[in-house]
Structure formats: C-alpha cells, structure tokens
C-alpha cells in the first residue's frame, strides 16, 4: 500500500548522488522537497523534489542520495 507523506514539504535539499544516466542533475544541485510516496518496502520510497533547475527527477531511496540543507 502506498501513502503520501508531506512531513518534510518545503524543506531545502541538496543532491548528493544519483545513478540516473539520463538526468542533467549533478551533486550539489538544490531543490525544494515536496512529498514522499511511502511504499510497503522502505527501499522503494520515492521522494519528489522541485529542482531549482526545473528537473522533475524523483529520487529513489536506496539508489539516490540527498541531504537537507535548512
């Protein structure tokens, strides 16, 4: 079952790493956290970020890494 978690909505984040070969995002890029789609397995959680660059890449827990900067 999937649920929407907006606990961290509005917080600023910085990309640490991603293994997506198609994104133009690079470590250090920043954006605003929107929500998390929480899955039954935490390793499948998806984090929605509104990137300052306009990218729409969602980050996958266990694959991508970010940190809060506020």
Residue frames as a rotation matrix with the C-alpha (Angstrom) as fourth column:
UNK 1
0.581 0.814 0.000 0.00
0.814 -0.581 0.000 0.00
0.000 0.000 -1.000 0.00
UNK 2
-0.475 -0.716 0.512 1.28
0.724 -0.649 -0.235 3.46
0.500 0.260 0.826 -0.91
UNK 3
0.568 0.626 -0.535 0.73
0.802 -0.567 0.189 6.56
-0.185 -0.536 -0.824 1.20
UNK 4
0.292 -0.388 0.874 1.67
0.410 -0.775 -0.480 10.20
0.864 0.499 -0.067 0.75
UNK 5
0.366 -0.272 -0.890 3.95
0.901 -0.136 0.412 11.78
-0.233 -0.953 0.195 3.38
UNK 6
0.470 -0.140 0.872 4.38
0.400 -0.847 -0.351 15.58
0.787 0.514 -0.342 3.35
UNK 7
0.727 -0.181 -0.662 6.24
0.661 -0.074 0.746 15.83
-0.185 -0.981 0.066 6.67
UNK 8
-0.174 -0.926 -0.334 9.30
0.656 -0.362 0.663 17.46
-0.735 -0.104 0.671 5.08
UNK 9
0.331 0.374 0.866 7.44
0.924 -0.315 -0.217 19.53
0.192 0.872 -0.450 2.46
UNK 10
0.958 0.063 0.280 9.06
0.071 -0.997 -0.019 22.91
0.278 0.038 -0.960 1.86
UNK 11
0.601 -0.799 -0.022 12.50
-0.003 -0.029 1.000 21.96
-0.799 -0.601 -0.020 3.17
UNK 12
0.581 -0.508 -0.635 15.54
-0.813 -0.330 -0.480 22.65
0.034 0.796 -0.605 1.02
UNK 13
0.738 -0.339 0.583 17.56
0.152 0.926 0.346 19.68
-0.657 -0.167 0.735 -0.22
UNK 14
0.173 -0.758 -0.629 20.87
-0.937 -0.323 0.132 19.13
-0.303 0.566 -0.766 -1.99
UNK 15
0.929 0.122 -0.349 21.59
-0.273 0.863 -0.425 16.21
0.250 0.490 0.835 -4.29
UNK 16
0.289 -0.849 0.444 24.44
-0.598 0.202 0.776 14.03
-0.748 -0.489 -0.449 -3.04
UNK 17
-0.828 -0.560 -0.039 24.32
-0.379 0.506 0.775 11.34
-0.414 0.656 -0.631 -5.75
UNK 18
0.439 0.897 0.049 22.13
-0.588 0.329 -0.739 9.68
-0.679 0.296 0.672 -8.36
UNK 19
-0.529 -0.618 0.581 22.74
0.044 0.664 0.746 6.75
-0.848 0.420 -0.324 -10.67
UNK 20
0.583 0.785 0.209 20.26
0.350 -0.010 -0.937 8.00
-0.733 0.619 -0.280 -13.29
UNK 21
-0.387 -0.846 0.367 22.26
0.701 -0.011 0.713 8.19
-0.599 0.533 0.597 -16.54
UNK 22
-0.157 0.424 0.892 19.72
0.911 -0.287 0.297 10.48
0.382 0.859 -0.341 -18.25
UNK 23
0.767 0.490 -0.414 19.43
0.627 -0.708 0.325 13.33
-0.134 -0.509 -0.851 -15.76
UNK 24
0.237 -0.671 0.703 21.31
0.318 -0.630 -0.708 16.60
0.918 0.391 0.064 -16.05
UNK 25
0.905 0.106 0.412 21.27
-0.341 -0.398 0.851 16.95
0.254 -0.911 -0.324 -12.26
UNK 26
0.041 -0.954 -0.299 24.67
0.126 0.301 -0.945 16.86
0.991 0.001 0.133 -10.60
UNK 27
0.118 -0.076 -0.990 25.80
0.974 0.205 0.100 16.56
0.195 -0.976 0.098 -6.97
UNK 28
-0.800 -0.366 -0.476 25.30
0.509 -0.834 -0.215 19.91
-0.318 -0.414 0.853 -5.27
UNK 29
-0.670 0.650 0.359 22.14
0.003 -0.481 0.877 20.82
0.742 0.589 0.320 -7.22
UNK 30
-0.943 0.320 -0.094 19.36
0.073 -0.079 -0.994 22.04
-0.325 -0.944 0.051 -4.93
UNK 31
-0.527 0.847 0.067 15.60
0.018 -0.068 0.998 21.99
0.850 0.527 0.021 -4.79
UNK 32
-0.492 0.496 0.716 12.56
-0.869 -0.330 -0.368 22.01
0.054 -0.803 0.593 -2.52
UNK 33
-0.990 0.140 0.019 11.20
0.134 0.972 -0.192 18.79
-0.045 -0.187 -0.981 -1.03
UNK 34
-0.477 0.879 -0.023 7.55
-0.706 -0.367 0.606 18.22
0.524 0.305 0.795 -1.96
UNK 35
0.503 0.666 0.550 6.49
-0.853 0.486 0.191 14.78
-0.140 -0.566 0.813 -0.69
UNK 36
-0.759 -0.646 0.085 7.41
-0.631 0.761 0.152 11.12
-0.163 0.062 -0.985 -0.31
UNK 37
0.371 0.773 -0.515 5.46
-0.774 0.564 0.288 8.23
0.513 0.292 0.807 -1.78
UNK 38
-0.379 -0.478 0.792 5.88
-0.878 0.456 -0.145 5.71
-0.292 -0.751 -0.593 1.03
UNK 39
0.040 0.294 -0.955 5.81
-0.642 0.740 0.201 2.10
0.766 0.605 0.218 -0.16
UNK 40
0.944 0.329 0.036 5.45
-0.252 0.645 0.722 -1.11
0.214 -0.690 0.691 1.85
UNK 41
0.469 -0.872 -0.143 9.21
0.883 0.459 0.101 -1.63
-0.023 -0.173 0.985 1.43
UNK 42
0.649 -0.208 -0.731 11.26
0.143 -0.911 0.386 1.43
-0.747 -0.355 -0.562 2.52
UNK 43
-0.431 -0.894 0.121 13.81
0.266 0.002 0.964 0.74
-0.862 0.448 0.237 -0.24
UNK 44
-0.409 0.366 0.836 11.09
0.909 0.081 0.409 1.61
0.082 0.927 -0.366 -2.78
UNK 45
0.320 0.531 -0.785 10.15
0.615 -0.747 -0.254 5.03
-0.721 -0.401 -0.566 -1.37
UNK 46
-0.103 -0.273 0.956 10.09
0.919 -0.394 -0.014 7.85
0.381 0.877 0.292 -3.93
UNK 47
-0.108 -0.039 -0.993 10.98
0.654 -0.755 -0.042 11.42
-0.748 -0.655 0.107 -2.95
UNK 48
0.445 0.339 0.829 9.51
0.855 -0.436 -0.281 14.25
0.266 0.834 -0.484 -5.05
UNK 49
-0.207 -0.602 -0.772 11.78
0.629 -0.686 0.366 17.28
-0.749 -0.410 0.520 -5.30
UNK 50
0.906 0.359 0.222 11.05
0.409 -0.616 -0.673 20.52
-0.105 0.701 -0.706 -7.15
UNK 51
0.036 -0.999 0.028 14.56
0.936 0.044 0.349 21.11
-0.350 0.014 0.937 -8.50
UNK 52
0.164 -0.060 -0.985 15.74
0.048 -0.997 0.069 24.70
-0.985 -0.058 -0.161 -8.99
UNK 53
-0.802 -0.570 -0.177 16.89
-0.185 -0.045 0.982 23.69
-0.568 0.820 -0.069 -12.49
UNK 54
-0.098 0.856 -0.508 13.35
-0.983 -0.162 -0.084 22.67
-0.154 0.491 0.857 -13.46
UNK 55
-0.758 -0.233 -0.609 14.13
-0.373 0.921 0.112 18.94
0.535 0.312 -0.785 -13.48
UNK 56
0.267 0.921 0.284 11.32
-0.889 0.122 0.440 16.61
0.371 -0.370 0.852 -12.44
UNK 57
-0.286 -0.471 -0.835 13.52
-0.173 0.882 -0.438 13.71
0.942 0.019 -0.334 -11.28
UNK 58
0.768 0.459 0.447 12.12
-0.566 0.158 0.809 11.83
0.300 -0.874 0.381 -8.28
UNK 59
-0.335 -0.937 0.098 14.75
-0.848 0.255 -0.464 10.30
0.410 -0.238 -0.880 -6.03
UNK 60
0.571 0.475 -0.669 14.59
-0.225 0.875 0.429 6.63
0.789 -0.094 0.607 -5.11
UNK 61
0.532 -0.346 0.773 15.53
-0.827 -0.015 0.562 5.60
-0.183 -0.938 -0.294 -1.60
UNK 62
0.514 -0.428 0.744 18.46
0.049 0.880 0.472 3.20
-0.856 -0.206 0.473 -1.69
UNK 63
0.408 -0.348 0.844 19.51
0.912 0.207 -0.355 4.34
-0.051 0.914 0.402 -5.18
UNK 64
0.129 -0.275 0.953 19.81
0.341 -0.890 -0.303 8.12
0.931 0.364 -0.021 -4.91
UNK 65
-0.079 -0.233 -0.969 21.04
0.997 -0.031 -0.074 10.26
-0.012 -0.972 0.235 -2.05
UNK 66
0.084 0.113 0.990 20.22
0.224 -0.970 0.092 13.76
0.971 0.214 -0.107 -0.84
UNK 67
-0.531 -0.204 -0.822 20.57
0.843 -0.033 -0.537 15.83
0.083 -0.978 0.189 2.31
UNK 68
0.681 0.732 0.039 18.51
0.704 -0.668 0.243 18.56
0.204 -0.138 -0.969 3.90
UNK 69
-0.374 -0.879 0.295 20.31
0.776 -0.471 -0.420 21.91
0.508 0.072 0.858 3.89
UNK 70
-0.050 0.389 0.920 17.99
-0.252 -0.896 0.365 24.05
0.966 -0.214 0.143 6.03
